[in-house]
Amino acid sequence: MDLRVPEQEKAFREEVRTFLEDSLTPEIREAGKMVTSVFAPVKEAMAWQKILNDKGWAAPHWPKEHGGTGWSVTQRAIFAEELVRAETPPLVPMGLHMCGPCLIGCGTEEQQKEYLPKILNGEHFWCQGYSEPGSGSDLASLKTFAEKDGDDYIINGTKIWTTYAHYANKMFALVRTNKDGKPQQGITFLLLDMDLPGITIEPIVGLDEVTEQCQVFFDNVRVPQANRVGAENDGWTVAKYLLTFERGGQEYAPGLNVQLEKIRLMAEKQQTVHGPMSKDPVWQHKFASVEADVLALEFTEMRIKSALSAGKDPGALSSMTKILGTELLQKVTELRIETLGAQAAIWQPQALVPGAEQPVIGPEYALTAMPHYLNSRACSIYGGSNEVQRGIIAKAVLGL
Protein backbone atom coordinates (compact mmCIF):
# COMPACT_ATOMS: atom_id res chain seq x y z
CA MET A 1 0.00 0.00 0.00
CA ASP A 2 1.55 3.30 -1.14
CA LEU A 3 0.84 6.07 1.41
CA ARG A 4 2.22 8.88 -0.76
CA VAL A 5 -0.45 11.35 -1.91
CA PRO A 6 -0.51 12.01 -5.69
CA GLU A 7 -0.75 15.62 -6.83
CA GLN A 8 -4.19 15.08 -8.40
CA GLU A 9 -5.55 13.93 -5.06
CA LYS A 10 -4.15 17.05 -3.37
CA ALA A 11 -5.89 19.17 -6.01
CA PHE A 12 -9.17 17.30 -5.51
CA ARG A 13 -8.99 17.77 -1.74
CA GLU A 14 -8.47 21.50 -2.25
CA GLU A 15 -11.47 21.60 -4.62
CA VAL A 16 -13.65 19.95 -1.98
CA ARG A 17 -12.44 22.31 0.76
CA THR A 18 -13.15 25.35 -1.41
CA PHE A 19 -16.65 24.10 -2.18
CA LEU A 20 -17.39 23.49 1.51
CA GLU A 21 -16.11 26.91 2.49
CA ASP A 22 -18.29 28.60 -0.15
CA SER A 23 -21.43 26.47 0.28
CA LEU A 24 -21.97 25.89 3.99
CA THR A 25 -24.46 28.39 5.39
CA PRO A 26 -24.25 29.56 9.03
CA GLU A 27 -27.39 27.56 9.84
CA ILE A 28 -25.99 24.35 8.36
CA ARG A 29 -22.64 24.89 10.13
CA GLU A 30 -24.41 25.36 13.45
CA ALA A 31 -26.45 22.19 12.94
CA GLY A 32 -23.29 20.24 12.14
CA LYS A 33 -21.64 21.36 15.38
CA MET A 34 -24.74 20.36 17.35
CA VAL A 35 -24.87 16.77 16.04
CA THR A 36 -24.76 14.17 18.81
CA SER A 37 -25.50 11.02 16.82
CA VAL A 38 -25.24 9.63 13.28
CA PHE A 39 -28.31 11.70 12.43
CA ALA A 40 -28.51 15.47 12.06
CA PRO A 41 -31.44 17.86 12.56
CA VAL A 42 -33.74 17.12 9.64
CA LYS A 43 -34.30 20.66 8.33
CA GLU A 44 -30.61 21.47 8.05
CA ALA A 45 -29.63 18.00 6.82
CA MET A 46 -32.12 18.21 3.96
CA ALA A 47 -31.02 21.76 3.10
CA TRP A 48 -27.42 20.50 2.91
CA GLN A 49 -28.50 17.55 0.74
CA LYS A 50 -30.14 19.98 -1.71
CA ILE A 51 -26.90 21.97 -1.99
CA LEU A 52 -24.91 18.80 -2.59
CA ASN A 53 -27.43 17.49 -5.11
CA ASP A 54 -27.34 20.77 -7.06
CA LYS A 55 -23.56 20.26 -7.25
CA GLY A 56 -24.01 16.60 -8.26
CA TRP A 57 -22.29 15.40 -5.08
CA ALA A 58 -25.20 14.01 -3.01
CA ALA A 59 -24.42 10.35 -3.75
CA PRO A 60 -20.75 9.90 -4.71
CA HIS A 61 -21.01 6.14 -4.15
CA TRP A 62 -23.80 5.68 -6.73
CA PRO A 63 -23.01 4.70 -10.34
CA LYS A 64 -22.66 7.77 -12.55
CA GLU A 65 -25.58 6.72 -14.76
CA HIS A 66 -27.89 6.91 -11.73
CA GLY A 67 -26.68 10.28 -10.44
CA GLY A 68 -23.32 9.41 -8.89
CA THR A 69 -20.07 11.29 -9.40
CA GLY A 70 -17.88 8.68 -11.05
CA TRP A 71 -15.20 9.35 -8.43
CA SER A 72 -12.55 6.81 -7.53
CA VAL A 73 -12.53 5.05 -4.15
CA THR A 74 -9.81 7.46 -3.01
CA GLN A 75 -11.76 10.54 -4.10
CA ARG A 76 -14.84 9.33 -2.25
CA ALA A 77 -12.72 8.79 0.85
CA ILE A 78 -11.21 12.28 0.58
CA PHE A 79 -14.69 13.78 0.22
CA ALA A 80 -15.95 11.90 3.29
CA GLU A 81 -12.92 13.00 5.31
CA GLU A 82 -13.39 16.65 4.40
CA LEU A 83 -17.09 16.52 5.32
CA VAL A 84 -16.09 15.26 8.76
CA ARG A 85 -13.37 17.87 9.23
CA ALA A 86 -15.77 20.66 8.23
CA GLU A 87 -18.32 19.25 10.72
CA THR A 88 -21.09 19.19 8.12
CA PRO A 89 -24.37 17.64 9.27
CA PRO A 90 -24.54 14.00 8.12
CA LEU A 91 -27.11 13.33 5.42
CA VAL A 92 -30.05 11.13 6.33
CA PRO A 93 -28.75 7.71 5.22
CA MET A 94 -31.87 5.60 4.71
CA GLY A 95 -32.48 6.81 1.17
CA LEU A 96 -29.02 7.72 -0.11
CA HIS A 97 -27.04 4.92 1.54
CA MET A 98 -29.56 2.10 1.88
CA CYS A 99 -32.68 2.18 -0.28
CA GLY A 100 -31.04 3.87 -3.27
CA PRO A 101 -28.13 1.41 -3.67
CA CYS A 102 -30.54 -1.46 -3.01
CA LEU A 103 -32.83 -0.33 -5.84
CA ILE A 104 -29.84 0.12 -8.14
CA GLY A 105 -28.84 -3.49 -7.47
CA CYS A 106 -32.20 -5.21 -7.06
CA GLY A 107 -34.99 -2.93 -8.33
CA THR A 108 -36.71 -2.89 -11.69
CA GLU A 109 -35.98 -0.20 -14.26
CA GLU A 110 -39.38 1.34 -13.52
CA GLN A 111 -38.62 1.47 -9.78
CA GLN A 112 -35.23 3.04 -10.43
CA LYS A 113 -36.74 5.75 -12.65
CA GLU A 114 -39.48 6.44 -10.11
CA TYR A 115 -37.52 6.51 -6.88
CA LEU A 116 -33.84 7.30 -7.48
CA PRO A 117 -34.21 10.94 -8.66
CA LYS A 118 -36.56 11.67 -5.74
CA ILE A 119 -34.11 10.14 -3.26
CA LEU A 120 -31.38 12.43 -4.60
CA ASN A 121 -33.41 15.64 -4.50
CA GLY A 122 -34.95 14.87 -1.10
CA GLU A 123 -38.54 14.64 -2.30
CA HIS A 124 -38.65 11.12 -0.86
CA PHE A 125 -37.59 10.81 2.78
CA TRP A 126 -37.18 7.13 3.63
CA CYS A 127 -37.26 5.14 6.85
CA GLN A 128 -36.32 1.48 7.40
CA GLY A 129 -38.96 -1.04 8.50
CA TYR A 130 -36.79 -3.93 9.67
CA SER A 131 -36.69 -4.45 13.46
CA GLU A 132 -39.71 -5.56 15.46
CA PRO A 133 -40.29 -6.14 19.16
CA GLY A 134 -38.37 -9.39 19.71
CA SER A 135 -36.86 -9.35 16.20
CA GLY A 136 -33.77 -7.16 16.14
CA SER A 137 -30.49 -8.96 15.60
CA ASP A 138 -32.57 -12.10 14.93
CA LEU A 139 -34.28 -10.29 12.09
CA ALA A 140 -35.52 -13.45 10.34
CA SER A 141 -37.94 -14.05 13.22
CA LEU A 142 -40.05 -11.02 12.19
CA LYS A 143 -43.83 -11.48 12.34
CA THR A 144 -45.37 -8.52 10.51
CA PHE A 145 -47.51 -10.33 7.92
CA ALA A 146 -48.54 -9.34 4.40
CA GLU A 147 -51.44 -11.27 2.84
CA LYS A 148 -52.27 -11.13 -0.86
CA ASP A 149 -55.58 -9.58 -1.82
CA GLY A 150 -56.08 -8.90 -5.52
CA ASP A 151 -53.26 -6.66 -6.71
CA ASP A 152 -52.35 -5.64 -3.17
CA TYR A 153 -50.73 -6.92 -0.01
CA ILE A 154 -52.56 -6.28 3.27
CA ILE A 155 -50.07 -5.67 6.08
CA ASN A 156 -50.65 -6.20 9.80
CA GLY A 157 -48.05 -5.96 12.55
CA THR A 158 -45.53 -3.50 13.95
CA LYS A 159 -41.98 -2.20 13.42
CA ILE A 160 -39.80 -0.59 16.10
CA TRP A 161 -36.61 1.50 16.32
CA THR A 162 -37.71 3.05 13.03
CA THR A 163 -35.48 6.09 12.78
CA TYR A 164 -37.20 9.31 11.69
CA ALA A 165 -40.45 7.54 10.82
CA HIS A 166 -42.27 10.66 12.06
CA TYR A 167 -40.55 12.68 9.30
CA ALA A 168 -40.52 10.07 6.54
CA ASN A 169 -42.97 9.87 3.64
CA LYS A 170 -41.65 6.48 2.44
CA MET A 171 -40.61 3.19 4.05
CA PHE A 172 -38.80 0.12 2.80
CA ALA A 173 -39.91 -2.83 4.88
CA LEU A 174 -39.51 -6.55 5.38
CA VAL A 175 -42.77 -8.46 5.83
CA ARG A 176 -43.61 -12.12 6.17
CA THR A 177 -45.56 -13.57 3.24
CA ASN A 178 -45.12 -17.26 4.04
CA LYS A 179 -45.04 -18.95 7.45
CA ASP A 180 -43.87 -22.35 6.18
CA GLY A 181 -40.26 -23.54 5.88
CA LYS A 182 -37.20 -21.71 7.12
CA PRO A 183 -37.90 -18.19 8.45
CA GLN A 184 -35.64 -16.57 5.84
CA GLN A 185 -37.59 -18.18 2.98
CA GLY A 186 -40.91 -16.47 3.66
CA ILE A 187 -39.92 -12.79 3.75
CA THR A 188 -40.73 -10.14 1.12
CA PHE A 189 -39.25 -6.65 0.58
CA LEU A 190 -41.83 -3.88 0.05
CA LEU A 191 -41.82 -0.12 -0.59
CA LEU A 192 -44.73 1.83 0.88
CA ASP A 193 -46.09 5.33 1.55
CA MET A 194 -46.18 6.47 5.16
CA ASP A 195 -49.54 8.24 4.80
CA LEU A 196 -51.48 5.07 3.90
CA PRO A 197 -54.66 4.39 5.90
CA GLY A 198 -53.97 2.09 8.83
CA ILE A 199 -50.45 3.32 9.64
CA THR A 200 -49.89 4.74 13.12
CA ILE A 201 -46.57 6.24 14.25
CA GLU A 202 -45.59 6.53 17.91
CA PRO A 203 -42.32 8.43 18.54
CA ILE A 204 -39.89 7.10 21.19
CA VAL A 205 -37.94 9.58 23.32
CA GLY A 206 -34.34 8.48 23.90
CA LEU A 207 -32.11 8.81 26.96
CA ASP A 208 -30.81 12.05 25.47
CA GLU A 209 -34.38 13.43 25.25
CA VAL A 210 -34.17 13.35 21.44
CA THR A 211 -36.90 11.70 19.39
CA GLU A 212 -35.07 9.72 16.71
CA GLN A 213 -36.76 6.33 16.97
CA CYS A 214 -40.40 5.38 16.51
CA GLN A 215 -42.71 2.41 16.64
CA VAL A 216 -44.91 1.98 13.57
CA PHE A 217 -48.17 -0.01 13.61
CA PHE A 218 -49.89 -1.52 10.56
CA ASP A 219 -53.62 -2.22 10.68
CA ASN A 220 -54.86 -3.69 7.38
CA VAL A 221 -52.55 -1.45 5.34
CA ARG A 222 -52.86 -1.98 1.59
CA VAL A 223 -49.67 -1.85 -0.49
CA PRO A 224 -49.63 -2.59 -4.26
CA GLN A 225 -47.75 -5.73 -5.26
CA ALA A 226 -45.96 -3.54 -7.83
CA ASN A 227 -44.08 -2.05 -4.86
CA ARG A 228 -42.30 -5.34 -4.19
CA VAL A 229 -38.53 -5.39 -4.74
CA GLY A 230 -37.32 -8.78 -5.90
CA ALA A 231 -39.42 -11.92 -5.89
CA GLU A 232 -42.07 -12.75 -3.33
CA ASN A 233 -40.61 -14.71 -0.39
CA ASP A 234 -37.09 -13.77 -1.53
CA GLY A 235 -36.87 -10.53 0.45
CA TRP A 236 -34.12 -11.95 2.64
CA THR A 237 -31.78 -11.87 -0.37
CA VAL A 238 -32.66 -8.20 -0.96
CA ALA A 239 -32.30 -7.42 2.76
CA LYS A 240 -28.82 -8.93 2.95
CA TYR A 241 -27.79 -6.92 -0.10
CA LEU A 242 -29.02 -3.72 1.54
CA LEU A 243 -27.27 -4.54 4.82
CA THR A 244 -23.92 -4.60 3.04
CA PHE A 245 -24.39 -0.85 2.52
CA GLU A 246 -25.65 -0.22 6.07
CA ARG A 247 -22.82 -2.16 7.74
CA GLY A 248 -19.94 -1.69 5.35
CA GLY A 249 -18.14 1.14 3.64
CA GLN A 250 -18.24 3.53 6.60
CA GLU A 251 -15.04 5.18 7.76
CA TYR A 252 -14.82 5.79 11.49
CA ALA A 253 -11.22 7.02 11.87
CA PRO A 254 -11.64 10.55 10.41
CA GLY A 255 -14.49 11.35 12.79
CA LEU A 256 -12.71 9.79 15.75
CA ASN A 257 -9.59 11.83 15.02
CA VAL A 258 -11.67 15.03 14.99
CA GLN A 259 -13.18 14.05 18.35
CA LEU A 260 -9.75 13.28 19.82
CA GLU A 261 -8.40 16.67 18.78
CA LYS A 262 -11.39 18.33 20.46
CA ILE A 263 -10.74 16.35 23.65
CA ARG A 264 -7.06 17.33 23.57
CA LEU A 265 -8.02 21.02 23.40
CA MET A 266 -10.59 20.57 26.17
CA ALA A 267 -8.00 18.96 28.42
CA GLU A 268 -5.75 21.99 28.02
CA LYS A 269 -8.57 24.22 29.30
CA GLN A 270 -9.81 21.94 32.09
CA GLN A 271 -8.03 22.81 35.34
CA THR A 272 -7.26 20.41 38.20
CA VAL A 273 -5.49 21.08 41.51
CA HIS A 274 -2.25 20.12 39.76
CA GLY A 275 -2.77 22.22 36.63
CA PRO A 276 -4.32 21.49 33.20
CA MET A 277 -5.94 18.08 32.75
CA SER A 278 -3.68 17.54 29.73
CA LYS A 279 -0.68 17.29 32.10
CA ASP A 280 -2.26 14.61 34.28
CA PRO A 281 -0.35 11.30 33.69
CA VAL A 282 -3.44 9.13 34.20
CA TRP A 283 -5.37 11.15 31.63
CA GLN A 284 -2.37 11.08 29.26
CA HIS A 285 -2.23 7.27 29.49
CA LYS A 286 -5.96 6.93 28.71
CA PHE A 287 -5.73 9.38 25.82
CA ALA A 288 -2.65 7.72 24.32
CA SER A 289 -4.26 4.28 24.55
CA VAL A 290 -7.37 5.39 22.65
CA GLU A 291 -5.28 7.39 20.17
CA ALA A 292 -3.18 4.30 19.37
CA ASP A 293 -6.31 2.21 18.77
CA VAL A 294 -7.75 4.88 16.45
CA LEU A 295 -4.47 4.94 14.50
CA ALA A 296 -4.62 1.15 14.09
CA LEU A 297 -8.21 1.44 12.86
CA GLU A 298 -7.17 4.17 10.41
CA PHE A 299 -4.59 1.88 8.82
CA THR A 300 -7.13 -0.95 8.63
CA GLU A 301 -9.51 1.39 6.80
CA MET A 302 -6.65 2.30 4.47
CA ARG A 303 -6.23 -1.39 3.70
CA ILE A 304 -9.92 -1.60 2.79
CA LYS A 305 -9.65 1.43 0.50
CA SER A 306 -6.55 -0.06 -1.09
CA ALA A 307 -8.33 -3.37 -1.71
CA LEU A 308 -11.39 -1.65 -3.18
CA SER A 309 -9.20 0.52 -5.43
CA ALA A 310 -7.60 -2.67 -6.77
CA GLY A 311 -11.02 -4.22 -7.43
CA LYS A 312 -10.72 -6.66 -4.53
CA ASP A 313 -13.27 -7.63 -1.89
CA PRO A 314 -12.08 -6.63 1.60
CA GLY A 315 -14.18 -9.47 3.03
CA ALA A 316 -14.57 -9.62 6.78
CA LEU A 317 -12.54 -6.43 7.30
CA SER A 318 -15.83 -4.49 7.04
CA SER A 319 -17.19 -6.39 10.03
CA MET A 320 -13.93 -5.76 11.87
CA THR A 321 -14.06 -2.01 11.29
CA LYS A 322 -17.70 -1.91 12.36
CA ILE A 323 -16.76 -3.53 15.67
CA LEU A 324 -13.64 -1.43 16.25
CA GLY A 325 -15.16 1.82 15.01
CA THR A 326 -18.30 1.69 17.14
CA GLU A 327 -16.55 0.48 20.29
CA LEU A 328 -13.85 3.13 19.88
CA LEU A 329 -16.56 5.76 19.46
CA GLN A 330 -17.96 4.66 22.80
CA LYS A 331 -14.49 4.92 24.38
CA VAL A 332 -13.90 8.36 22.89
CA THR A 333 -17.22 9.75 24.13
CA GLU A 334 -16.51 8.25 27.55
CA LEU A 335 -13.05 9.89 27.64
CA ARG A 336 -14.67 13.21 26.75
CA ILE A 337 -17.00 12.84 29.74
CA GLU A 338 -14.07 12.03 32.03
CA THR A 339 -12.15 15.03 30.71
CA LEU A 340 -15.02 17.43 31.38
CA GLY A 341 -16.01 16.02 34.75
CA ALA A 342 -19.03 17.71 36.34
CA GLN A 343 -19.34 20.15 33.44
CA ALA A 344 -20.53 17.28 31.24
CA ALA A 345 -23.47 16.65 33.58
CA ILE A 346 -25.19 19.99 32.91
CA TRP A 347 -28.35 18.95 31.07
CA GLN A 348 -29.55 21.58 28.61
CA PRO A 349 -31.09 19.90 25.54
CA GLN A 350 -32.87 23.11 24.50
CA ALA A 351 -29.48 24.68 23.73
CA LEU A 352 -28.81 21.92 21.20
CA VAL A 353 -31.65 23.02 18.91
CA PRO A 354 -30.19 24.94 15.94
CA GLY A 355 -31.40 28.53 15.92
CA ALA A 356 -32.87 28.35 19.44
CA GLU A 357 -30.35 30.91 20.74
CA GLN A 358 -30.54 29.48 24.25
CA PRO A 359 -27.86 30.67 26.69
CA VAL A 360 -25.33 27.93 27.43
CA ILE A 361 -24.48 27.06 31.01
CA GLY A 362 -20.78 26.32 31.31
CA PRO A 363 -18.31 26.09 28.41
CA GLU A 364 -19.83 25.63 24.97
CA TYR A 365 -17.41 22.79 24.21
CA ALA A 366 -19.13 20.72 26.91
CA LEU A 367 -22.62 21.14 25.47
CA THR A 368 -22.80 18.03 23.26
CA ALA A 369 -20.67 15.70 25.42
CA MET A 370 -23.33 13.90 27.47
CA PRO A 371 -25.96 13.59 24.68
CA HIS A 372 -23.27 12.16 22.37
CA TYR A 373 -22.13 9.74 25.05
CA LEU A 374 -25.68 8.52 25.68
CA ASN A 375 -26.52 8.18 21.99
CA SER A 376 -23.34 6.26 21.22
CA ARG A 377 -24.35 3.47 23.60
CA ALA A 378 -26.53 2.14 20.77
CA CYS A 379 -23.93 2.19 17.99
CA SER A 380 -22.61 -1.30 18.81
CA ILE A 381 -26.17 -2.64 18.37
CA TYR A 382 -27.67 -1.03 15.27
CA GLY A 383 -26.63 -2.05 11.76
CA GLY A 384 -26.04 -5.60 12.97
CA SER A 385 -24.90 -5.94 16.58
CA ASN A 386 -21.20 -6.37 17.25
CA GLU A 387 -21.91 -9.87 18.51
CA VAL A 388 -23.34 -10.67 15.07
CA GLN A 389 -20.26 -9.12 13.42
CA ARG A 390 -17.96 -11.27 15.57
CA GLY A 391 -19.92 -14.31 14.43
CA ILE A 392 -19.35 -13.30 10.80
CA ILE A 393 -15.62 -13.00 11.43
CA ALA A 394 -15.52 -16.33 13.24
CA LYS A 395 -17.19 -18.05 10.30
CA ALA A 396 -15.53 -16.22 7.40
CA VAL A 397 -11.99 -15.90 8.78
CA LEU A 398 -11.55 -18.59 11.41
CA GLY A 399 -13.81 -21.22 9.84
CA LEU A 400 -15.66 -21.84 13.10
C-alpha positions in Angstrom: 0.0 0.0 0.0 1.5 3.3 -1.1 0.8 6.1 1.4 2.2 8.9 -0.8 -0.4 11.4 -1.9 -0.5 12.0 -5.7 -0.8 15.6 -6.8 -4.2 15.1 -8.4 -5.5 13.9 -5.1 -4.2 17.0 -3.4 -5.9 19.2 -6.0 -9.2 17.3 -5.5 -9.0 17.8 -1.7 -8.5 21.5 -2.2 -11.5 21.6 -4.6 -13.6 20.0 -2.0 -12.4 22.3 0.8 -13.1 25.4 -1.4 -16.6 24.1 -2.2 -17.4 23.5 1.5 -16.1 26.9 2.5 -18.3 28.6 -0.1 -21.4 26.5 0.3 -22.0 25.9 4.0 -24.5 28.4 5.4 -24.2 29.6 9.0 -27.4 27.6 9.8 -26.0 24.3 8.4 -22.6 24.9 10.1 -24.4 25.4 13.5 -26.5 22.2 12.9 -23.3 20.2 12.1 -21.6 21.4 15.4 -24.7 20.4 17.4 -24.9 16.8 16.0 -24.8 14.2 18.8 -25.5 11.0 16.8 -25.2 9.6 13.3 -28.3 11.7 12.4 -28.5 15.5 12.1 -31.4 17.9 12.6 -33.7 17.1 9.6 -34.3 20.7 8.3 -30.6 21.5 8.0 -29.6 18.0 6.8 -32.1 18.2 4.0 -31.0 21.8 3.1 -27.4 20.5 2.9 -28.5 17.6 0.7 -30.1 20.0 -1.7 -26.9 22.0 -2.0 -24.9 18.8 -2.6 -27.4 17.5 -5.1 -27.3 20.8 -7.1 -23.6 20.3 -7.3 -24.0 16.6 -8.3 -22.3 15.4 -5.1 -25.2 14.0 -3.0 -24.4 10.3 -3.7 -20.7 9.9 -4.7 -21.0 6.1 -4.2 -23.8 5.7 -6.7 -23.0 4.7 -10.3 -22.7 7.8 -12.5 -25.6 6.7 -14.8 -27.9 6.9 -11.7 -26.7 10.3 -10.4 -23.3 9.4 -8.9 -20.1 11.3 -9.4 -17.9 8.7 -11.0 -15.2 9.3 -8.4 -12.5 6.8 -7.5 -12.5 5.1 -4.2 -9.8 7.5 -3.0 -11.8 10.5 -4.1 -14.8 9.3 -2.2 -12.7 8.8 0.8 -11.2 12.3 0.6 -14.7 13.8 0.2 -15.9 11.9 3.3 -12.9 13.0 5.3 -13.4 16.7 4.4 -17.1 16.5 5.3 -16.1 15.3 8.8 -13.4 17.9 9.2 -15.8 20.7 8.2 -18.3 19.3 10.7 -21.1 19.2 8.1 -24.4 17.6 9.3 -24.5 14.0 8.1 -27.1 13.3 5.4 -30.1 11.1 6.3 -28.8 7.7 5.2 -31.9 5.6 4.7 -32.5 6.8 1.2 -29.0 7.7 -0.1 -27.0 4.9 1.5 -29.6 2.1 1.9 -32.7 2.2 -0.3 -31.0 3.9 -3.3 -28.1 1.4 -3.7 -30.5 -1.5 -3.0 -32.8 -0.3 -5.8 -29.8 0.1 -8.1 -28.8 -3.5 -7.5 -32.2 -5.2 -7.1 -35.0 -2.9 -8.3 -36.7 -2.9 -11.7 -36.0 -0.2 -14.3 -39.4 1.3 -13.5 -38.6 1.5 -9.8 -35.2 3.0 -10.4 -36.7 5.8 -12.6 -39.5 6.4 -10.1 -37.5 6.5 -6.9 -33.8 7.3 -7.5 -34.2 10.9 -8.7 -36.6 11.7 -5.7 -34.1 10.1 -3.3 -31.4 12.4 -4.6 -33.4 15.6 -4.5 -34.9 14.9 -1.1 -38.5 14.6 -2.3 -38.6 11.1 -0.9 -37.6 10.8 2.8 -37.2 7.1 3.6 -37.3 5.1 6.9 -36.3 1.5 7.4 -39.0 -1.0 8.5 -36.8 -3.9 9.7 -36.7 -4.5 13.5 -39.7 -5.6 15.5 -40.3 -6.1 19.2 -38.4 -9.4 19.7 -36.9 -9.3 16.2 -33.8 -7.2 16.1 -30.5 -9.0 15.6 -32.6 -12.1 14.9 -34.3 -10.3 12.1 -35.5 -13.5 10.3 -37.9 -14.0 13.2 -40.0 -11.0 12.2 -43.8 -11.5 12.3 -45.4 -8.5 10.5 -47.5 -10.3 7.9 -48.5 -9.3 4.4 -51.4 -11.3 2.8 -52.3 -11.1 -0.9 -55.6 -9.6 -1.8 -56.1 -8.9 -5.5 -53.3 -6.7 -6.7 -52.3 -5.6 -3.2 -50.7 -6.9 0.0 -52.6 -6.3 3.3 -50.1 -5.7 6.1 -50.7 -6.2 9.8 -48.1 -6.0 12.5 -45.5 -3.5 14.0 -42.0 -2.2 13.4 -39.8 -0.6 16.1 -36.6 1.5 16.3 -37.7 3.0 13.0 -35.5 6.1 12.8 -37.2 9.3 11.7 -40.4 7.5 10.8 -42.3 10.7 12.1 -40.5 12.7 9.3 -40.5 10.1 6.5 -43.0 9.9 3.6 -41.6 6.5 2.4 -40.6 3.2 4.1 -38.8 0.1 2.8 -39.9 -2.8 4.9 -39.5 -6.5 5.4 -42.8 -8.5 5.8 -43.6 -12.1 6.2 -45.6 -13.6 3.2 -45.1 -17.3 4.0 -45.0 -19.0 7.4 -43.9 -22.4 6.2 -40.3 -23.5 5.9 -37.2 -21.7 7.1 -37.9 -18.2 8.4 -35.6 -16.6 5.8 -37.6 -18.2 3.0 -40.9 -16.5 3.7 -39.9 -12.8 3.8 -40.7 -10.1 1.1 -39.3 -6.6 0.6 -41.8 -3.9 0.0 -41.8 -0.1 -0.6 -44.7 1.8 0.9 -46.1 5.3 1.5 -46.2 6.5 5.2 -49.5 8.2 4.8 -51.5 5.1 3.9 -54.7 4.4 5.9 -54.0 2.1 8.8 -50.4 3.3 9.6 -49.9 4.7 13.1 -46.6 6.2 14.2 -45.6 6.5 17.9 -42.3 8.4 18.5 -39.9 7.1 21.2 -37.9 9.6 23.3 -34.3 8.5 23.9 -32.1 8.8 27.0 -30.8 12.1 25.5 -34.4 13.4 25.2 -34.2 13.4 21.4 -36.9 11.7 19.4 -35.1 9.7 16.7 -36.8 6.3 17.0 -40.4 5.4 16.5 -42.7 2.4 16.6 -44.9 2.0 13.6 -48.2 0.0 13.6 -49.9 -1.5 10.6 -53.6 -2.2 10.7 -54.9 -3.7 7.4 -52.5 -1.5 5.3 -52.9 -2.0 1.6 -49.7 -1.9 -0.5 -49.6 -2.6 -4.3 -47.7 -5.7 -5.3 -46.0 -3.5 -7.8 -44.1 -2.1 -4.9 -42.3 -5.3 -4.2 -38.5 -5.4 -4.7 -37.3 -8.8 -5.9 -39.4 -11.9 -5.9 -42.1 -12.8 -3.3 -40.6 -14.7 -0.4 -37.1 -13.8 -1.5 -36.9 -10.5 0.4 -34.1 -12.0 2.6 -31.8 -11.9 -0.4 -32.7 -8.2 -1.0 -32.3 -7.4 2.8 -28.8 -8.9 3.0 -27.8 -6.9 -0.1 -29.0 -3.7 1.5 -27.3 -4.5 4.8 -23.9 -4.6 3.0 -24.4 -0.8 2.5 -25.7 -0.2 6.1 -22.8 -2.2 7.7 -19.9 -1.7 5.3 -18.1 1.1 3.6 -18.2 3.5 6.6 -15.0 5.2 7.8 -14.8 5.8 11.5 -11.2 7.0 11.9 -11.6 10.5 10.4 -14.5 11.3 12.8 -12.7 9.8 15.7 -9.6 11.8 15.0 -11.7 15.0 15.0 -13.2 14.0 18.4 -9.7 13.3 19.8 -8.4 16.7 18.8 -11.4 18.3 20.5 -10.7 16.4 23.7 -7.1 17.3 23.6 -8.0 21.0 23.4 -10.6 20.6 26.2 -8.0 19.0 28.4 -5.8 22.0 28.0 -8.6 24.2 29.3 -9.8 21.9 32.1 -8.0 22.8 35.3 -7.3 20.4 38.2 -5.5 21.1 41.5 -2.2 20.1 39.8 -2.8 22.2 36.6 -4.3 21.5 33.2 -5.9 18.1 32.7 -3.7 17.5 29.7 -0.7 17.3 32.1 -2.3 14.6 34.3 -0.4 11.3 33.7 -3.4 9.1 34.2 -5.4 11.2 31.6 -2.4 11.1 29.3 -2.2 7.3 29.5 -6.0 6.9 28.7 -5.7 9.4 25.8 -2.7 7.7 24.3 -4.3 4.3 24.5 -7.4 5.4 22.7 -5.3 7.4 20.2 -3.2 4.3 19.4 -6.3 2.2 18.8 -7.7 4.9 16.5 -4.5 4.9 14.5 -4.6 1.1 14.1 -8.2 1.4 12.9 -7.2 4.2 10.4 -4.6 1.9 8.8 -7.1 -0.9 8.6 -9.5 1.4 6.8 -6.7 2.3 4.5 -6.2 -1.4 3.7 -9.9 -1.6 2.8 -9.6 1.4 0.5 -6.5 -0.1 -1.1 -8.3 -3.4 -1.7 -11.4 -1.6 -3.2 -9.2 0.5 -5.4 -7.6 -2.7 -6.8 -11.0 -4.2 -7.4 -10.7 -6.7 -4.5 -13.3 -7.6 -1.9 -12.1 -6.6 1.6 -14.2 -9.5 3.0 -14.6 -9.6 6.8 -12.5 -6.4 7.3 -15.8 -4.5 7.0 -17.2 -6.4 10.0 -13.9 -5.8 11.9 -14.1 -2.0 11.3 -17.7 -1.9 12.4 -16.8 -3.5 15.7 -13.6 -1.4 16.2 -15.2 1.8 15.0 -18.3 1.7 17.1 -16.5 0.5 20.3 -13.9 3.1 19.9 -16.6 5.8 19.5 -18.0 4.7 22.8 -14.5 4.9 24.4 -13.9 8.4 22.9 -17.2 9.8 24.1 -16.5 8.2 27.6 -13.1 9.9 27.6 -14.7 13.2 26.8 -17.0 12.8 29.7 -14.1 12.0 32.0 -12.1 15.0 30.7 -15.0 17.4 31.4 -16.0 16.0 34.7 -19.0 17.7 36.3 -19.3 20.2 33.4 -20.5 17.3 31.2 -23.5 16.6 33.6 -25.2 20.0 32.9 -28.4 19.0 31.1 -29.5 21.6 28.6 -31.1 19.9 25.5 -32.9 23.1 24.5 -29.5 24.7 23.7 -28.8 21.9 21.2 -31.6 23.0 18.9 -30.2 24.9 15.9 -31.4 28.5 15.9 -32.9 28.4 19.4 -30.4 30.9 20.7 -30.5 29.5 24.2 -27.9 30.7 26.7 -25.3 27.9 27.4 -24.5 27.1 31.0 -20.8 26.3 31.3 -18.3 26.1 28.4 -19.8 25.6 25.0 -17.4 22.8 24.2 -19.1 20.7 26.9 -22.6 21.1 25.5 -22.8 18.0 23.3 -20.7 15.7 25.4 -23.3 13.9 27.5 -26.0 13.6 24.7 -23.3 12.2 22.4 -22.1 9.7 25.1 -25.7 8.5 25.7 -26.5 8.2 22.0 -23.3 6.3 21.2 -24.4 3.5 23.6 -26.5 2.1 20.8 -23.9 2.2 18.0 -22.6 -1.3 18.8 -26.2 -2.6 18.4 -27.7 -1.0 15.3 -26.6 -2.0 11.8 -26.0 -5.6 13.0 -24.9 -5.9 16.6 -21.2 -6.4 17.2 -21.9 -9.9 18.5 -23.3 -10.7 15.1 -20.3 -9.1 13.4 -18.0 -11.3 15.6 -19.9 -14.3 14.4 -19.4 -13.3 10.8 -15.6 -13.0 11.4 -15.5 -16.3 13.2 -17.2 -18.0 10.3 -15.5 -16.2 7.4 -12.0 -15.9 8.8 -11.5 -18.6 11.4 -13.8 -21.2 9.8 -15.7 -21.8 13.1 
